[in-house]
Structures are given as C-alpha cells and as structure tokens.
Amino acid sequence: PAVPPYFLNNARAIATLEGIALKLDPNFNIVRVIYPHSINHLMKNPSISSKSEETFLDICRNPKTRLFDHGQFMKLLNDWSLLTGYRKRKIYWDLITSIGTRRVMSRIFKESLMKRVRFVEELCHKHILIHWERGWALA
C-alpha cells in the first residue's frame, strides 16, 4: 500500500524541525520528545485503534509461534529505553498502568490460551488415531 501524502508531509516537517533542533542542541533526541505522546496514543488512549493494538502485539509475538514472547517484549523495552534515554522501569510502568495495555494483555492471554487448547486437542486427536489404527481399545 502507498504511504498517504499527509504522512510524508508530517515526516518531512518533523525531520526539518529535528534538524533545526540539532543545530541548536547537538544532544537533542526527537524520540525522547515524541515518546510521551506515542505511549499516550498507543496505550493510554481509551479509543485505541485495533491497528495500533495489533501492531504492538505483532512486535511482541514470536514470529514462529505467533504467541506473546517475553524476549520480544524485553527487546522492545530495551529499544525504547535506548532511543529515549528513559529507564526501562519508567517505560514499563507507563505501559502497565495504561488502559490500552490491559486490553492488550487480555488479548494476549486469550490468544495464548486458545492456541494451547488447540495444541492439546490436536495431541489428543493424534493419540486417538494412533490407537484406532492399531486396533487398541481406548480404556
């Protein structure tokens, strides 16, 4: 999909403002300035879009199992900490105290539980088929 023109215009404006700020203060960090707004928009906004929620979940999921991966989450936390200069503890606290995170955690729990239930069902089905093929009675 093509990037909307307004997105490109906003990115150019931010890049220009960042350039001016860096001339005035070489230690300026645009990500640190944007961080409070991005966390607020991503997780504290009660009307969080499903797209934002899904994006956050995708970042935190294991690419193979598609389940929440604590390692992926810690990587995100480390990246946010490095980019913003904030301590991981602050970022973690901002996330866990937000409305959006409660919804996301509920989804993670439900998805994880359903995948595990399906896995157990498949194991039971395979076990029954093996016994059926061997002609063993299920006792």
C-alpha positions as CSV (number, residue, x, y, z in Angstrom):
1,P,0.0,0.0,0.0
2,A,1.1,3.5,-0.8
3,V,2.0,5.9,2.0
4,P,-0.6,8.7,2.3
5,P,0.7,12.1,1.2
6,Y,-0.1,13.7,4.6
7,F,2.2,11.1,6.3
8,L,5.1,12.1,4.1
9,N,4.4,15.8,4.7
10,N,4.4,15.2,8.5
11,A,7.6,13.2,8.3
12,R,9.3,16.0,6.3
13,A,8.2,18.6,8.8
14,I,9.4,16.5,11.8
15,A,12.8,15.9,10.0
16,T,13.1,19.7,9.4
17,L,12.3,20.5,13.0
18,E,14.7,17.9,14.2
19,G,17.4,19.4,12.0
20,I,16.9,22.8,13.4
21,A,16.8,21.5,17.0
22,L,20.0,19.5,16.4
23,K,21.8,22.7,15.2
24,L,20.7,24.5,18.5
25,D,21.4,21.5,20.7
26,P,23.5,18.6,19.4
27,N,22.2,16.3,22.2
28,F,18.6,16.8,21.1
29,N,16.7,13.5,20.9
30,I,13.5,13.6,18.8
31,V,12.4,10.2,20.0
32,R,12.6,11.3,23.6
33,V,10.4,14.2,22.8
34,I,7.9,12.1,20.9
35,Y,7.9,9.2,23.5
36,P,5.2,10.6,25.9
37,H,2.9,11.3,23.0
38,S,3.5,7.9,21.4
39,I,2.9,6.0,24.6
40,N,-0.2,8.0,25.3
41,H,-1.5,7.5,21.9
42,L,-0.6,3.8,21.7
43,M,-1.6,2.6,25.1
44,K,-3.4,5.2,27.2
45,N,-5.9,6.3,24.7
46,P,-9.2,4.6,25.5
47,S,-10.2,4.7,21.9
48,I,-7.0,3.0,20.7
49,S,-7.4,1.7,17.2
50,S,-7.3,-2.1,16.6
51,K,-4.5,-1.4,14.2
52,S,-2.3,0.2,16.9
53,E,-3.1,-2.7,19.2
54,E,-2.3,-5.3,16.5
55,T,0.9,-3.6,15.7
56,F,2.1,-3.6,19.3
57,L,1.1,-7.3,19.5
58,D,2.9,-8.2,16.3
59,I,6.1,-6.6,17.7
60,C,5.8,-8.7,20.9
61,R,4.9,-12.0,19.3
62,N,7.3,-14.8,18.5
63,P,7.5,-14.9,14.6
64,K,7.1,-18.7,14.6
65,T,4.5,-19.5,17.2
66,R,2.7,-16.1,17.0
67,L,2.4,-16.2,20.8
68,F,3.4,-13.4,23.1
69,D,7.2,-13.6,23.6
70,H,8.7,-12.1,26.8
71,G,12.1,-11.9,25.0
72,Q,10.5,-9.8,22.1
73,F,8.8,-7.6,24.7
74,M,12.1,-7.0,26.5
75,K,13.8,-6.2,23.2
76,L,11.1,-3.6,22.6
77,L,11.6,-2.2,26.1
78,N,15.4,-2.1,25.6
79,D,15.0,-0.3,22.2
80,W,12.6,2.2,23.7
81,S,15.0,2.8,26.6
82,L,18.0,3.3,24.2
83,L,16.1,5.6,21.9
84,T,14.5,7.8,24.5
85,G,17.1,7.8,27.2
86,Y,14.4,6.8,29.8
87,R,15.0,4.0,32.2
88,K,13.3,0.7,31.3
89,R,11.5,0.8,34.6
90,K,9.8,4.1,33.6
91,I,8.7,2.8,30.2
92,Y,7.5,-0.5,31.8
93,W,5.5,1.5,34.4
94,D,4.0,3.7,31.7
95,L,2.9,0.6,29.8
96,I,1.5,-1.4,32.6
97,T,-0.5,1.4,34.1
98,S,-2.3,2.3,30.8
99,I,-5.8,1.4,29.7
100,G,-4.7,0.1,26.4
101,T,-2.2,-2.4,28.0
102,R,-5.0,-4.0,30.0
103,R,-6.9,-4.7,26.8
104,V,-3.8,-5.9,25.0
105,M,-2.8,-8.2,27.9
106,S,-6.4,-9.6,27.9
107,R,-6.0,-10.4,24.2
108,I,-2.5,-12.0,24.8
109,F,-4.0,-14.2,27.5
110,K,-7.0,-15.3,25.4
111,E,-4.9,-15.9,22.3
112,S,-2.3,-17.9,24.2
113,L,-4.9,-20.0,26.0
114,M,-6.7,-20.8,22.8
115,K,-3.5,-21.8,21.0
116,R,-2.6,-24.1,23.9
117,V,-6.1,-25.6,23.9
118,R,-5.9,-26.3,20.2
119,F,-2.5,-27.9,20.7
120,V,-3.9,-30.2,23.4
121,E,-6.9,-31.1,21.2
122,E,-4.5,-32.0,18.3
123,L,-2.4,-34.2,20.6
124,C,-5.5,-36.0,21.8
125,H,-6.8,-36.4,18.3
126,K,-3.4,-37.9,17.1
127,H,-3.3,-40.2,20.2
128,I,-6.9,-41.5,19.4
129,L,-6.0,-42.0,15.8
130,I,-2.9,-44.0,16.7
131,H,-4.9,-46.2,19.0
132,W,-7.6,-46.6,16.4
133,E,-5.2,-47.6,13.7
134,R,-3.5,-50.2,15.9
135,G,-6.9,-51.6,16.9
136,W,-6.4,-50.9,20.5
137,A,-9.3,-50.2,22.7
138,L,-9.5,-46.8,24.4
139,A,-9.6,-47.5,28.1
